[in-house]
Structure formats: structure tokens, C-alpha cells
Amino acid sequence: MNIKSLDDLTGLRNQLLKGQSKDLKKVQIRVAMATCGIASGAKPVKSYFEKKIRLNNR
């Protein structure tokens, strides 16, 4: 699913909150780790997500 507007994002959020999403079986988070991504702060963002995923998947 491509999110192109705030309405698309709001609709997806509502769908996920209701638990009615049949198309989305897994969430994928991508953090760009090329040189420009790292320069823009990608390493701390990646570390933050890794920490939260570890804490929530006990």
C-alpha cells in the first residue's frame, strides 16, 4: 500500500486499530543507512527501533 496523503495514513491507522487489516501481516521499518542517511541521524534512529523491538518481543 502506498501512502500518498494524510487521509491514506489516517485510514490505515484506523484499519490497524480495528484489527481488520488482512493485507498487512508484518510491519517493515526501513532506515536509510547510506552516507546521507547516516549524516542525517539514521544511526540513533536505527538503534532506537532495535531497542524498542527487543523490549516488545520478549
N, C-alpha and C positions, 0 to 999 in steps of 0.2 A: 504494500500500500504506500503510495506516495502522498505525503502531506504537503499540500500546496497553499493552505490557508489556515487561519486561526479556527475557522469553523470545522475544517477537517480534523484538526488536532483536538478540538473540544468533543467532536463526535466520537473519535477514537477513545478518548478518555472516558466518556460516558459508557461506551460499549464495554470497555475493560472493567470498569467499576461494577457493571451489572453482571459480569461474568459470562457474557453472551458471545464472546469472541471465539469463533471456531477456527478462523484462519490463522490466528496468532497462537502458536503452541510454545514458542520460545522467544524470549526477548534478546535482542542483539544490540550491544552498545559498542560503537566504534569510536576510537580516539585516534585521530591522525597523528602519527609519530614521525612524520618526515621532518626535515630540519625546520621548516616554518612552523609546524605544529609544536615542536619542542620549544622553539623560541617564544611561542605564544602561551606556553604554560601547560602543555599536554602531559608532561611527566607527573606533576602533582594531581592532575585530574584523573589520570590512569590509576595512580596509587590510591586515590580516594575511592574510586569504583571497586578496585580489587579488595580493599579493606571492607567496604560495605557488603560486598558479595560473600566474602569469607564469614563475616559476622552473621549474615542472614541465612546461610546454608550450613548451619551447624550439623 
